[in-house]
Every structure is written in C-alpha cells, then in structure tokens.
C-alpha cells in the first residue's frame, strides 16, 4: 500500500502544495520527508475540508511544527486522501471550545459528541507514534459519532473531567472532533 513520494526542491514549491490542498478543500494527510544531513526529518500536516487541523514534525506539534515544515527545502511529500471518511463522518459544525469546568461547562461537556476525523488504522498509528496511553487508544476505539461524553464516562468508569481531558488530547492531535449533540 506504499505510495510513491513526490519531490520538491524549494520551500516555495512545498508552500504551493499546501496552498493547493487548502484551496481545493481537500481532506487527508500530507506526509513530508526532509533530508537533513544524513538523516530524514518527517512531518505530517492534516487537512479537513481544506483547513489545517494538525501539524506534527519530529517533536514539534501545531503551529510550531507547521512553521518548521514550511522552512524545509529539498523534500519529498505524499498526500493520503481521506475524502470519503471526512465527507461521511465529520459534521460541519466547528469544534466546541470549552474553557473551565464550571457547572455550566460540565453540563455542556457531558453533551458533546466526539467524531472520528481519521481512519482507524491511521489514528492508531499516530497514537502509537505520539506514545499516548492505552486509555487514549481505548477511548478512540469507543468513539462512534453518536455516544456523548457522558455515555463514554459510563463505558470507561471514569469521571467526566478525566474523559473530557482524554478527548481533548485526541482532538488536539487531529484524531477526533468534539461537537454539540444534536437537539432533539
């Protein structure tokens, strides 16, 4: 299942690849390899509907990783599309952002519904790469796009704040998206 990498030789060329993926509203993962002396540095940029949702490069994450990747020249890249997954499993609602665990926040957190934004195999590979806990893996596998945080608490036999923190970790790494439960 190995796909060939495409070659770019300048920073501007890699930037154009990223801009094209954004402009075309693509969903998937851009894997990038950059030769640094005798070793390769590797990075990943995740897109959901053209928006960059996550970047990882070596030990860097987020904006820092994206800046680092954007400084690379003479690199190789491969884009792995997840168009079919994101079109069916990711709701159009942007992720909910909650700040503190007040009573209102706890109530709102309990009603959030996590949705996968990565295919299972790819997500488990990232969880392993990031050395996240076995519990993170278990939580990811329980996510079906219908269970609320409150329901996951019962499955995991953990308190709400503990479950919510695990979910926020998965969201921060671009593996899931938290959205409000639909009104009934």
N, CA and C of each residue as an Amber inpcrd file, in Angstrom:
protein
   552
   0.8160000  -1.1880000   0.0000000   0.0000000   0.0000000   0.0000000
   0.8600000   1.2530000   0.0000000   2.1510000   1.0710000  -0.1610000
   3.0580000   2.2010000  -0.1580000   2.9080000   3.0120000  -1.4380000
   2.7090000   4.3120000  -1.2730000   2.5780000   5.1930000  -2.4160000
   3.8930000   5.9350000  -2.6070000   4.2300000   6.2720000  -3.8390000
   5.4860000   6.9850000  -4.0560000   5.3890000   8.4240000  -3.5590000
   6.5130000   8.9190000  -3.0960000   6.6090000  10.3110000  -2.6850000
   6.9190000  11.1610000  -3.9090000   6.3960000  12.3760000  -3.9470000
   6.7370000  13.3350000  -4.9920000   7.8540000  14.2170000  -4.4660000
   8.6690000  14.7270000  -5.3470000   9.8390000  15.5110000  -4.9550000
   9.5900000  16.9960000  -5.1700000   9.9590000  17.8150000  -4.1910000
  10.0060000  19.2640000  -4.3790000  11.3790000  19.7230000  -3.9060000
  11.8980000  20.7550000  -4.5430000  13.2530000  21.1550000  -4.2070000
  13.3520000  22.5200000  -3.5390000  12.2620000  23.2580000  -3.4820000
  12.3420000  24.5690000  -2.8420000  11.2230000  24.7510000  -1.8280000
  11.4370000  25.6470000  -0.9070000  10.4270000  25.9720000   0.0940000
   9.1540000  26.4590000  -0.5960000   9.3040000  27.2900000  -1.6280000
   8.1470000  27.8430000  -2.3370000   7.3030000  26.7320000  -2.9490000
   7.9380000  25.6880000  -3.4660000   7.1750000  24.5890000  -4.0700000
   6.3380000  23.8480000  -3.0290000   6.8970000  23.5780000  -1.8680000
   6.1450000  22.9140000  -0.8130000   4.9900000  23.8090000  -0.3640000
   5.2360000  25.0730000  -0.2530000   4.1850000  26.0250000   0.1190000
   3.0420000  25.9930000  -0.8890000   3.3690000  25.8840000  -2.1800000
   2.3270000  25.8110000  -3.2100000   1.4950000  24.5310000  -3.0740000
   2.1300000  23.4280000  -2.6910000   1.4120000  22.1690000  -2.4840000
   0.4040000  22.3590000  -1.3440000   0.8340000  22.9460000  -0.2550000
  -0.0450000  23.1830000   0.8910000  -1.1840000  24.1220000   0.5060000
  -0.8650000  25.1920000  -0.2060000  -1.9000000  26.1470000  -0.6310000
  -2.9220000  25.4900000  -1.5640000  -2.4540000  24.6250000  -2.4600000
  -3.3720000  23.9400000  -3.3710000  -4.3390000  23.0470000  -2.5990000
  -3.8410000  22.3200000  -1.6170000  -4.6970000  21.4430000  -0.8100000
  -5.7460000  22.2660000  -0.0510000  -5.3430000  23.4450000   0.4270000
  -6.2900000  24.3240000   1.1240000  -7.3300000  24.8690000   0.1460000
  -6.8680000  25.3430000  -0.9950000  -7.7590000  25.9480000  -1.9940000
  -8.7860000  24.9370000  -2.5170000  -8.3680000  23.6810000  -2.6620000
  -9.2470000  22.6370000  -3.1920000 -10.0980000  21.9720000  -2.0970000
 -10.0120000  22.5090000  -0.8750000 -10.7910000  21.9700000   0.2560000
 -10.5900000  20.4760000   0.4440000  -9.3530000  20.0360000   0.3450000
  -9.0460000  18.6120000   0.4530000  -9.0240000  18.1650000   1.9090000
  -9.2720000  16.8900000   2.1130000  -9.1800000  16.2560000   3.4270000
  -8.2110000  15.0950000   3.3170000  -7.2890000  15.0240000   4.2560000
  -6.3110000  13.9500000   4.2540000  -5.0570000  14.3520000   4.9950000
  -4.0170000  13.5840000   4.7830000  -2.7480000  13.8230000   5.4720000
  -1.6320000  14.0090000   4.4510000  -0.9080000  15.1020000   4.6030000
   0.2710000  15.3730000   3.7890000   1.4790000  14.8960000   4.5840000
   2.1200000  13.8190000   4.1060000   3.3310000  13.2830000   4.7450000
   4.5310000  13.8760000   4.0320000   5.4780000  14.4030000   4.7960000
   6.6230000  15.0970000   4.2110000   7.9070000  14.5430000   4.8100000
   8.8970000  14.3130000   3.9420000  10.2370000  13.8900000   4.3840000
  11.2400000  14.9210000   3.9140000  12.1300000  15.2850000   4.7990000
  13.1490000  16.2930000   4.5020000  14.5060000  15.7170000   4.8990000
  15.4280000  15.7160000   3.9590000  16.7560000  15.1850000   4.2630000
  17.5810000  16.2590000   4.9550000  18.0330000  15.9380000   6.1510000
  18.8460000  16.8430000   6.9500000  20.1680000  16.1300000   7.2170000
  21.1950000  16.5290000   6.5050000  22.4840000  15.8400000   6.5440000
  22.2820000  14.3750000   6.1520000  22.5810000  13.4330000   7.0500000
  22.4810000  12.0130000   6.7080000  21.1520000  11.3960000   7.1400000
  20.3070000  12.1550000   7.8170000  19.0530000  11.5990000   8.3150000
  17.8530000  12.3020000   7.6750000  16.7040000  11.6740000   7.8190000
  15.4630000  12.2740000   7.3380000  14.6700000  12.8120000   8.5240000
  14.0970000  13.9980000   8.3370000  13.1140000  14.5170000   9.2710000
  11.7630000  14.2810000   8.6110000  10.7730000  13.9200000   9.4130000
   9.4610000  13.6490000   8.8540000   8.4170000  14.5150000   9.5240000
   7.4160000  14.8680000   8.7330000   6.3250000  15.6700000   9.2610000
   5.0150000  15.2680000   8.6300000   3.9330000  15.6800000   9.2720000
   2.5840000  15.4210000   8.7660000   1.7550000  16.6750000   8.9510000
   0.9720000  17.0020000   7.9250000   0.0020000  18.0900000   8.0290000
  -1.3470000  17.4870000   7.6770000  -2.3080000  17.6480000   8.5740000
  -3.6360000  17.0810000   8.3830000  -4.5980000  18.1730000   7.9350000
  -5.3810000  17.8600000   6.9170000  -6.3680000  18.7880000   6.3640000
  -7.7620000  18.1860000   6.5130000  -8.7220000  18.9970000   6.9160000
 -10.1290000  18.6210000   6.9000000 -10.8500000  19.7330000   6.1580000
 -11.3890000  19.3880000   4.9910000 -12.0710000  20.3570000   4.1260000
 -11.2130000  21.6040000   3.8750000  -9.9510000  21.3970000   3.6090000
  -9.0520000  22.4840000   3.2620000  -8.4580000  23.2240000   4.4460000
  -8.9260000  22.9460000   5.6290000  -8.4010000  23.5940000   6.8290000
  -7.3250000  22.7120000   7.4440000  -6.2220000  23.3330000   7.8220000
  -5.1750000  22.5790000   8.5070000  -5.6420000  22.3730000   9.9380000
  -5.7950000  21.1130000  10.3260000  -6.2740000  20.8170000  11.6730000
  -5.1540000  20.3580000  12.5910000  -4.0440000  19.9120000  12.0170000
  -2.9450000  19.4320000  12.8460000  -1.6640000  19.3930000  12.0380000
  -0.5610000  19.6570000  12.7120000   0.7620000  19.5060000  12.1060000
   1.6800000  18.8740000  13.1430000   2.4590000  17.9070000  12.6930000
   3.4130000  17.2130000  13.5660000   4.7190000  17.0910000  12.7950000
   5.8140000  17.4800000  13.4200000   7.1330000  17.3240000  12.7980000
   8.1420000  17.0170000  13.8920000   8.6940000  15.8300000  13.8060000
   9.6060000  15.3750000  14.8460000   8.9160000  15.5530000  16.2020000
   9.4590000  16.3360000  17.1000000   8.8420000  16.5200000  18.4230000
   7.9840000  17.7830000  18.4870000   7.8090000  18.4540000  17.3660000
   7.0130000  19.6830000  17.3310000   5.5610000  19.3630000  16.9790000
   4.6510000  20.1720000  17.5200000   3.2330000  19.9660000  17.2710000
   2.5760000  21.3140000  17.0150000   1.5570000  21.3220000  16.1560000
   0.7640000  22.5250000  15.9240000   1.4790000  23.5680000  15.0890000
   1.3100000  24.8230000  15.4790000   1.8710000  25.9450000  14.7320000
   3.3870000  25.8620000  14.6230000   4.0220000  25.4510000  15.7030000
   5.4850000  25.3180000  15.6920000   5.9220000  24.2900000  14.6360000
   5.2100000  23.1890000  14.5560000   5.5330000  22.1510000  13.5640000
   5.2950000  22.6710000  12.1470000   4.2030000  23.3890000  11.9420000
   3.8980000  23.9160000  10.6080000   4.9640000  24.9090000  10.1620000
   5.3910000  25.7780000  11.0680000   6.4790000  26.7170000  10.7320000
   7.7520000  25.9560000  10.3550000   8.0520000  24.9240000  11.1250000
   9.2530000  24.1160000  10.8710000   9.1720000  23.4540000   9.5030000
   8.0390000  22.8380000   9.2060000   7.8380000  22.1730000   7.9190000
   7.9490000  23.1870000   6.7750000   7.3680000  24.3670000   6.9640000
   7.4110000  25.3930000   5.9120000   8.8190000  25.9180000   5.6450000
   9.7610000  25.6140000   6.5120000  11.1500000  26.0510000   6.2830000
  11.9570000  25.0150000   5.5030000  11.3860000  23.8550000   5.2470000
  12.1030000  22.7820000   4.5730000  12.1930000  23.0270000   3.0750000
  13.3530000  22.7370000   2.5200000  13.5050000  22.6890000   1.0700000
  13.9870000  21.2760000   0.7310000  14.0710000  20.9750000  -0.5310000
  14.5380000  19.6620000  -0.9780000  13.8900000  18.5360000  -0.1740000
  12.5820000  18.4510000  -0.2830000  11.8770000  17.4200000   0.4710000
  10.9600000  16.6130000  -0.4440000  10.4390000  15.5510000   0.1090000
   9.5130000  14.6820000  -0.6020000   8.1830000  14.7290000   0.1380000
   7.0960000  14.5690000  -0.6090000   5.7810000  14.5720000   0.0410000
   4.8640000  13.5430000  -0.5950000   3.8560000  13.1420000   0.1870000
   2.8250000  12.2310000  -0.2910000   1.5360000  12.6410000   0.4040000
   0.4700000  12.8390000  -0.3740000  -0.8190000  13.1860000   0.2020000
  -1.7050000  11.9500000   0.2010000  -2.2330000  11.6090000   1.3790000
  -3.1400000  10.4750000   1.5210000  -4.5190000  11.0510000   1.8050000
  -5.4010000  10.9080000   0.8430000  -6.7360000  11.4860000   0.9380000
  -7.6320000  10.6840000   1.8750000  -8.4540000  11.3980000   2.6330000
  -9.4790000  10.7680000   3.4680000 -10.8370000  11.3670000   3.1130000
 -10.9860000  11.7610000   1.8500000 -12.2070000  12.4390000   1.4170000
 -13.4590000  11.6460000   1.7680000 -13.4330000  10.3330000   1.5270000
 -14.6180000   9.5300000   1.7920000 -14.9520000   9.4840000   3.2730000
 -13.9320000   9.4480000   4.1380000 -14.1570000   9.4060000   5.5790000
 -14.6880000  10.7400000   6.0760000 -14.0320000  11.8310000   5.6940000
 -14.4460000  13.1210000   6.2300000 -15.8150000  13.5350000   5.7140000
 -16.1700000  13.1190000   4.5240000 -17.4670000  13.5120000   3.9770000
 -18.6110000  12.8570000   4.7270000 -18.3940000  11.6760000   5.2860000
 -19.4930000  10.9850000   5.9390000 -19.4300000  11.0480000   7.4580000
 -18.2440000  11.1790000   8.0310000 -18.1320000  11.0770000   9.4820000
 -17.9040000  12.3790000  10.2130000 -17.5610000  13.4440000   9.5290000
 -17.2460000  14.6840000  10.2070000 -18.3890000  15.6680000  10.0330000
 -19.0020000  16.0850000  11.1170000 -20.0770000  17.0550000  10.9910000
 -19.5320000  18.4090000  10.5810000 -20.3860000  19.2330000   9.9780000
 -19.9670000  20.5590000   9.5120000 -19.7870000  21.5400000  10.6600000
 -20.2960000  21.2420000  11.8360000 -20.1850000  22.1410000  12.9770000
 -18.7360000  22.2300000  13.4250000 -18.2110000  23.4320000  13.6690000
 -16.8330000  23.5460000  14.1430000 -16.6840000  22.9690000  15.5450000
 -15.4450000  22.6150000  15.9450000 -15.2590000  22.0250000  17.2570000
 -15.6950000  22.9730000  18.3650000 -16.2740000  22.4110000  19.4120000
 -16.6640000  23.2100000  20.5660000 -15.4250000  23.5040000  21.3950000
 -15.3270000  24.6990000  21.8930000 -14.2010000  25.0770000  22.7370000
 -14.7520000  25.4790000  24.0960000 -14.4050000  24.7080000  25.0990000
 -14.8380000  25.0000000  26.4610000 -13.6100000  25.2900000  27.3010000
 -13.7240000  26.2310000  28.1960000 -12.5450000  26.6460000  28.9350000
 -12.4330000  26.0510000  30.3230000 -13.3140000  26.3290000  31.2310000
 -13.1410000  25.8460000  32.5950000 -14.2470000  24.9190000  33.0160000
 -14.0070000  24.1060000  34.0430000 -15.0260000  23.1560000  34.4590000
 -16.0330000  23.7440000  35.4520000 -16.7250000  24.8170000  35.0790000
 -17.8110000  25.3260000  35.9190000 -18.9860000  24.3660000  35.7740000
 -20.0410000  24.5640000  36.5770000 -21.2090000  23.6800000  36.4980000
 -21.8130000  23.7110000  35.0980000 -21.8920000  24.9070000  34.4980000
 -22.4250000  25.0170000  33.1380000 -21.5250000  24.3030000  32.1360000
 -20.2140000  24.4740000  32.3170000 -19.2760000  23.8220000  31.4120000
 -19.3640000  22.3010000  31.5260000 -19.4680000  21.8060000  32.7440000
 -19.5650000  20.3610000  32.9300000 -20.8120000  19.8100000  32.2540000
 -21.8970000  20.5510000  32.3630000 -23.1330000  20.1250000  31.7080000
 -22.9670000  20.1320000  30.1860000 -22.3320000  21.1820000  29.6580000
 -22.1000000  21.2700000  28.2080000 -21.1340000  20.1800000  27.7400000
 -20.0830000  19.9280000  28.5220000 -19.1160000  18.8900000  28.1670000
 -19.7880000  17.5270000  28.0830000 -20.6920000  17.2500000  29.0160000
 -21.3570000  15.9450000  29.0680000 -22.1520000  15.6790000  27.7940000
 -22.6110000  16.7350000  27.1310000 -23.4540000  16.5790000  25.9470000
 -22.6730000  16.6500000  24.6330000 -21.3650000  16.8320000  24.6930000
 -20.5680000  16.8350000  23.4620000 -20.5060000  15.4250000  22.8840000
 -20.4090000  15.3690000  21.5590000 -20.3020000  14.0900000  20.8610000
 -18.9910000  14.0890000  20.0720000 -18.0680000  13.1760000  20.3960000
 -16.8360000  13.0890000  19.6130000 -17.0670000  12.3350000  18.2990000
 -16.4330000  12.8070000  17.2350000 -16.4840000  12.1770000  15.9140000
 -15.0580000  11.9100000  15.4500000 -14.8220000  10.7720000  14.8470000
 -13.5010000  10.4730000  14.2840000 -13.2840000  11.3070000  13.0290000
 -12.0680000  11.8120000  12.8590000 -11.7150000  12.5100000  11.6260000
 -10.5750000  11.8060000  10.9010000 -10.1800000  10.6660000  11.4250000
  -9.1490000   9.8270000  10.8090000  -9.6460000   8.4040000  10.7120000
  -9.1420000   7.6900000   9.7330000  -9.4450000   6.2660000   9.6520000
  -8.7740000   5.5690000  10.8280000  -9.3460000   4.4770000  11.2600000
  -8.8860000   3.7860000  12.4620000  -7.4010000   3.4360000  12.4020000
  -6.9760000   2.8130000  11.3280000  -5.5800000   2.3800000  11.2180000
  -4.6070000   3.5580000  11.3170000  -4.9240000   4.6320000  10.6260000
  -4.0720000   5.8210000  10.6450000  -4.0430000   6.4420000  12.0380000
  -5.2010000   6.5430000  12.6850000  -5.2800000   7.1390000  14.0170000
  -4.4940000   6.3180000  15.0330000  -4.6400000   5.0070000  14.9790000
  -3.9100000   4.1580000  15.9220000  -2.4020000   4.2660000  15.7090000
  -1.9930000   4.4420000  14.4700000  -0.5790000   4.6380000  14.1710000
  -0.0770000   5.9470000  14.7870000  -0.8740000   6.9890000  14.6920000
  -0.4910000   8.2830000  15.2770000  -0.4620000   8.1900000  16.8010000
  -1.4550000   7.5240000  17.3770000  -1.4880000   7.3540000  18.8340000
  -0.2250000   6.6440000  19.3050000   0.1810000   5.6220000  18.5670000
   1.4070000   4.8920000  18.9120000   2.6350000   5.7880000  18.7350000
   2.7080000   6.5230000  17.6270000   3.8370000   7.4140000  17.3450000
   3.9950000   8.4630000  18.4400000   2.8590000   9.0060000  18.9060000
   2.8930000  10.0510000  19.9340000   3.0630000   9.4790000  21.3310000
   3.0610000   8.1500000  21.4300000   3.1890000   7.4570000  22.7060000
   2.0920000   7.8710000  23.6940000   0.8630000   7.9870000  23.1560000
  -0.2800000   8.2590000  24.0160000  -0.6260000   6.9820000  24.7740000
  -1.3900000   7.1280000  25.8280000  -1.6910000   5.9940000  26.6980000
  -2.6280000   4.9820000  26.0410000  -2.6590000   3.8130000  26.6550000
  -3.5730000   2.7730000  26.2170000  -5.0240000   3.2340000  26.3650000
  -5.2580000   4.0760000  27.3660000  -6.6020000   4.6170000  27.5880000
  -7.0070000   5.5230000  26.4270000  -6.0670000   6.3280000  25.9060000
  -6.3640000   7.1560000  24.7300000  -6.8100000   6.2710000  23.5700000
  -6.0960000   5.1910000  23.3830000  -6.4250000   4.2500000  22.3060000
  -7.8230000   3.6720000  22.5190000  -8.1010000   3.2680000  23.7430000
  -9.3990000   2.6850000  24.0840000 -10.5220000   3.7060000  23.8290000
 -10.3140000   4.9450000  24.2560000 -11.3140000   5.9930000  24.0540000
 -11.5580000   6.1900000  22.5570000 -10.4780000   6.2710000  21.7740000
 -10.6420000   6.4550000  20.3270000 -11.4940000   5.3330000  19.7350000
 -11.2240000   4.1110000  20.1410000 -11.9640000   2.9710000  19.5900000
 -13.4370000   2.9640000  19.9960000 -13.7670000   3.5980000  21.1250000
 -15.1600000   3.6820000  21.5660000 -15.9540000   4.7720000  20.8440000
 -15.2610000   5.6690000  20.1770000 -15.9400000   6.7900000  19.5170000
 -16.6580000   6.2890000  18.2720000 -17.9750000   6.5350000  18.2490000
 -18.7820000   6.0970000  17.1080000 -19.5800000   7.2310000  16.4780000
 -19.3660000   8.4650000  16.9380000 -20.0760000   9.6130000  16.3770000
 -21.4760000   9.7840000  16.9390000 -21.8630000   8.9280000  17.8830000
 -23.1930000   9.0240000  18.4870000 -23.1280000   9.1190000  20.0100000
 -22.1400000   8.4720000  20.6220000 -22.0210000   8.4940000  22.0810000
 -21.5680000   9.8740000  22.5570000 -22.1880000  10.3450000  23.6230000
 -21.7950000  11.6180000  24.2240000 -20.6630000  11.3710000  25.2210000
 -20.0730000  12.4560000  25.7090000 -19.0400000  12.3510000  26.7390000
 -19.6200000  11.6260000  27.9490000 -20.8440000  11.9550000  28.3050000
 -21.4980000  11.3300000  29.4500000 -21.6000000   9.8100000  29.2640000
 -21.9350000   9.3630000  28.0860000 -22.0260000   7.9270000  27.8300000
 -20.6450000   7.2660000  27.8730000 -19.6340000   7.9680000  27.3890000
 -18.2730000   7.4240000  27.4490000 -17.8080000   7.2860000  28.8990000
 -18.2420000   8.2080000  29.7630000 -17.9010000   8.1060000  31.1930000
 -18.3580000   6.7580000  31.7420000 -19.5690000   6.3730000  31.4070000
 -20.1140000   5.1030000  31.9100000 -19.3200000   3.9110000  31.3680000
 -18.9780000   3.9420000  30.0730000 -18.2000000   2.8520000  29.4910000
 -16.8270000   2.7280000  30.1510000 -16.1970000   3.8700000  30.3940000
 -14.8210000   3.8880000  30.8890000 -14.7150000   3.8520000  32.4070000
 -15.8580000   4.0580000  33.0900000 -15.8720000   4.1170000  34.5540000
 -14.8760000   5.1630000  35.0580000 -14.9380000   6.3530000  34.4260000
 -14.0810000   7.4810000  34.8020000 -14.9580000   8.7080000  34.9950000
 -14.4160000   9.6900000  35.7240000 -15.1860000  10.9180000  35.9100000
 -15.1780000  11.7490000  34.6270000 -16.1130000  12.6680000  34.5520000
 -16.3060000  13.4500000  33.3300000 -15.0610000  14.2290000  32.9450000
 -14.4380000  14.8760000  33.9080000 -13.2710000  15.6910000  33.5820000
 -12.1400000  14.8270000  33.0250000 -11.9610000  13.6290000  33.5710000
 -10.9270000  12.7240000  33.0680000 -11.1870000  12.2920000  31.6370000
 -12.4430000  11.9600000  31.3360000 -12.8110000  11.5640000  29.9740000
 -12.6420000  12.7480000  29.0270000 -13.0960000  13.9090000  29.4780000
 -13.0090000  15.1080000  28.6360000 -11.5490000  15.4340000  28.3120000
 -10.6510000  15.3120000  29.2700000  -9.2280000  15.5840000  29.0240000
  -8.6530000  14.6060000  28.0000000  -9.0270000  13.3410000  28.0910000
  -8.5710000  12.3620000  27.1010000  -9.0710000  12.7420000  25.7030000
 -10.3440000  13.1410000  25.6200000 -10.9120000  13.5460000  24.3370000
 -10.2380000  14.8030000  23.7960000  -9.9470000  15.7550000  24.6620000
  -9.2640000  16.9850000  24.2100000  -7.8710000  16.6460000  23.6750000
  -7.1900000  15.6860000  24.3030000  -5.8850000  15.2500000  23.7830000
  -6.0470000  14.7120000  22.3630000  -7.0340000  13.8520000  22.1630000
  -7.2600000  13.2690000  20.8350000  -7.6440000  14.3530000  19.8310000
  -8.4030000  15.3280000  20.2780000  -8.7860000  16.4310000  19.3870000
  -7.5770000  17.2990000  19.0420000  -6.7480000  17.5740000  20.0290000
  -5.5560000  18.4020000  19.8240000  -4.6280000  17.7790000  18.7670000
  -4.5860000  16.4460000  18.7020000  -3.7350000  15.7700000  17.7260000
  -4.4540000  15.4880000  16.4060000  -5.6470000  16.0490000  16.2450000
  -6.3500000  15.9410000  14.9710000  -6.9530000  14.5760000  14.6830000
  -7.2600000  13.8170000  15.7330000  -7.8220000  12.4860000  15.5480000
  -9.3450000  12.4640000  15.6520000  -9.8820000  13.4100000  16.4290000
 -11.3310000  13.4960000  16.6060000 -11.7590000  14.9570000  16.5710000
 -13.0480000  15.1530000  16.5460000 -13.6200000  16.4900000  16.6400000
 -14.7820000  16.4000000  17.6150000 -14.8460000  17.3410000  18.5760000
 -15.9440000  17.3910000  19.5350000 -16.9880000  18.3790000  19.0440000
 -18.2400000  17.9290000  18.9940000 -19.3300000  18.8020000  18.5410000
 -20.5010000  18.6810000  19.5110000 -21.3250000  19.7070000  19.5780000
 -22.5250000  19.6100000  20.4300000 -23.4500000  18.5080000  19.9280000
 -24.1200000  17.8400000  20.8760000 -25.0930000  16.8060000  20.4880000
 -26.2610000  17.4690000  19.7670000 -26.8300000  16.7950000  18.7820000
 -27.9830000  17.3770000  18.0730000 -29.1540000  17.5720000  19.0310000
 -29.8940000  18.6550000  18.8300000 -31.0780000  18.9340000  19.6480000
 -32.1950000  17.9740000  19.2590000 -32.8960000  17.4800000  20.2640000
 -33.9740000  16.5300000  19.9680000 -35.3250000  17.1480000  20.1880000
